[in-house]
Amino acid sequence: MADHPVHRQYRWLLDIFIIAAMRSHTTQSGREHSALSDFGYFWMSKMLFSAFSCQIRPRVNAWNTMGKDMPSTEINEMTQREWHELGFFYDRNDDAKEWRLVGSKEGLRQFAHVMQKYAAKPGNDLISEHEHFGPYSYFELGTWTTSEITERWVAGLLKDIQRLALTVISRLDAALVGDCIYLRAGFAPLSPYELVLEVKDDFYDPAKTDSARW
């Protein structure tokens, strides 16, 4: 059977990950050693796997529509718990170039709390520092020299992230069910991606929006 197009497109990245992991084991055996430590190979492998995961995860819905088996009951239950802990659903639409976060007002306030918590950590002031959120970990909040919203992340200086969190809280206070809150213009107007908050009622369940889980 032919590979899925996503498999072919990112196979090079997976191959590099495998080679890096094998190289790490080779150094353990003592057959050879280089300037890179085993620790360095481990983190190189970890970064490559993270990059591969971030590219593949947003496409899981497409895989399912092509006849792939649905996740097991255990995986579904774990994914459901993680959506509930996060408080909102998110997805990235590369055609529309937007990140869309969906939830009740209380659920979407968790996004603001996530940003406030991130901005309060002193170690997060390092450029390129970042954290992943949600069951599939492809929504990323990070530290950058300027505010931006891209296919990779929502990022900026910690003071800018804190400002965005306050904006989210303020906009949600005034929002009604059914409203969409657009945040790019006030946070990073030159960014290629929009950041949209879609307000649902208090009974909204973010896990049920995840078609990959059901």
C-alpha positions in Angstrom: 0.0 0.0 0.0 1.3 3.5 -0.9 2.4 5.8 1.9 0.1 8.5 3.0 1.3 11.9 1.6 2.0 13.2 5.1 4.2 10.1 5.7 6.2 10.8 2.5 6.6 14.5 3.2 8.0 14.1 6.7 9.8 10.8 6.3 13.2 12.6 6.1 12.5 14.1 9.5 11.7 10.8 11.1 14.7 9.2 9.5 17.0 11.8 11.1 15.3 11.2 14.4 16.0 7.5 14.1 19.6 8.0 13.1 20.2 10.4 16.0 18.7 7.9 18.5 20.8 5.1 17.1 23.9 7.3 17.3 23.1 7.9 20.9 23.1 4.2 21.6 26.3 3.7 19.6 28.2 6.1 21.9 26.9 4.1 24.9 28.6 0.9 23.5 32.0 2.6 23.4 32.6 1.8 19.7 33.1 5.5 18.9 32.6 8.9 20.4 32.5 12.4 19.0 32.4 16.0 20.3 28.7 15.7 21.0 27.8 14.1 24.3 25.2 11.5 24.7 23.1 14.2 26.4 23.4 16.3 23.2 22.2 13.4 21.0 19.3 12.8 23.3 18.1 16.4 23.1 18.7 16.5 19.3 16.5 13.4 19.1 13.9 14.9 21.4 13.7 18.1 19.3 13.4 16.2 16.0 10.6 14.1 17.4 8.8 17.2 18.7 9.0 18.8 15.3 7.8 15.6 13.6 4.9 15.4 16.1 3.9 19.0 15.7 3.6 18.5 11.9 1.7 15.3 12.1 -0.7 15.9 14.9 -2.8 18.6 13.2 -3.4 16.2 10.3 -4.8 13.4 12.4 -8.4 14.2 11.4 -7.4 13.8 7.7 -5.9 10.4 8.4 -9.2 9.2 10.0 -11.2 10.3 7.0 -9.0 8.1 4.9 -10.0 5.0 6.7 -7.6 4.8 9.6 -8.8 3.0 12.7 -10.2 5.2 15.5 -8.2 5.4 18.8 -8.8 2.9 21.5 -11.2 3.5 24.4 -8.2 4.1 26.7 -6.7 6.7 24.4 -10.1 8.4 24.0 -10.6 8.6 27.7 -7.1 10.0 28.2 -7.7 12.6 25.4 -11.0 13.6 26.9 -9.4 14.2 30.3 -6.7 16.3 28.7 -9.3 18.5 26.8 -11.2 19.0 30.0 -8.1 19.9 32.0 -7.2 22.5 29.3 -10.7 23.9 29.3 -11.1 24.7 25.6 -10.6 23.1 22.2 -8.1 24.3 19.6 -7.3 23.6 16.0 -5.1 25.2 13.3 -6.5 25.8 9.8 -3.6 26.4 7.4 -5.9 27.2 4.5 -7.5 30.0 6.5 -4.3 30.8 8.3 -5.8 30.9 11.7 -5.7 29.3 15.1 -9.2 28.8 16.5 -9.8 28.3 20.2 -13.3 27.1 21.1 -14.9 27.1 24.6 -17.3 28.5 27.1 -16.3 31.9 28.6 -15.0 30.1 31.6 -13.1 27.6 29.5 -11.5 30.3 27.3 -10.4 32.2 30.4 -8.2 29.2 31.0 -6.2 30.3 28.0 -5.6 33.6 29.7 -4.6 31.8 32.9 -2.2 29.6 30.9 -0.5 32.8 29.4 -0.3 34.5 32.9 1.3 31.4 34.4 3.8 31.2 31.5 4.6 34.9 31.7 5.1 34.6 35.5 8.0 32.1 35.2 11.3 33.9 35.3 13.1 31.2 33.2 10.6 31.8 30.4 12.2 35.1 29.5 14.8 33.3 27.4 14.3 33.7 23.7 12.8 30.5 22.1 11.6 29.2 25.5 8.2 27.5 25.0 5.5 25.2 26.3 3.1 22.9 24.5 -0.6 22.5 25.5 -3.4 20.1 25.0 -3.7 16.4 24.1 -1.8 16.7 20.9 0.7 19.3 22.1 0.9 21.2 18.8 -0.5 24.4 20.3 2.6 26.2 21.5 3.1 29.4 23.6 6.6 30.8 23.5 9.0 33.7 24.0 10.3 35.7 21.1 11.8 39.1 20.3 8.6 40.4 18.8 4.9 39.4 19.1 3.8 36.9 16.5 1.2 34.3 15.6 2.5 31.7 13.2 1.7 28.1 12.2 4.1 27.1 15.0 3.1 29.2 18.0 1.7 32.3 19.7 4.8 34.1 21.0 6.3 37.4 22.3 8.1 38.9 25.1 6.7 38.0 28.5 5.2 41.4 29.0 3.4 41.1 25.6 2.0 37.6 26.6 0.8 39.1 29.9 -0.8 41.9 28.0 -2.5 39.4 25.6 -3.8 37.5 28.7 -5.4 40.7 30.1 -6.9 41.5 26.7 -8.5 38.0 26.5 -10.0 38.4 30.0 -11.4 41.8 29.1 -12.8 40.8 25.7 -14.4 37.7 27.3 -16.1 39.7 30.0 -18.0 41.6 27.2 -18.6 38.7 24.9 -21.8 36.9 24.2 -22.4 33.2 23.3 -21.8 32.9 19.6 -19.2 35.8 19.4 -15.8 35.4 17.8 -13.0 37.4 19.3 -10.1 38.2 16.9 -6.8 38.9 18.6 -4.2 39.4 15.9 -4.8 43.1 15.3 -4.1 44.1 18.9 -1.3 41.6 19.6 0.7 41.0 16.4 -0.9 42.8 13.4 1.8 41.7 10.9 1.6 38.0 11.8 0.6 35.5 9.1 -2.0 33.8 11.3 -5.1 35.0 13.0 -6.0 34.0 16.6 -9.7 33.5 17.1 -11.7 32.7 20.3 -15.1 31.2 19.6 -17.5 31.6 22.5 -19.8 28.7 23.3 -22.4 28.2 26.1 -21.6 27.0 29.5 -22.4 23.4 28.6 -19.8 23.2 25.8 -17.6 20.1 26.0 -14.2 20.7 24.2 -13.6 16.9 23.9 -16.7 16.4 21.7 -15.3 18.8 19.1 -12.3 16.5 18.6 -13.3 14.4 15.6 -10.1 12.4 15.9 -11.2 11.1 19.3 -14.7 10.0 18.3 
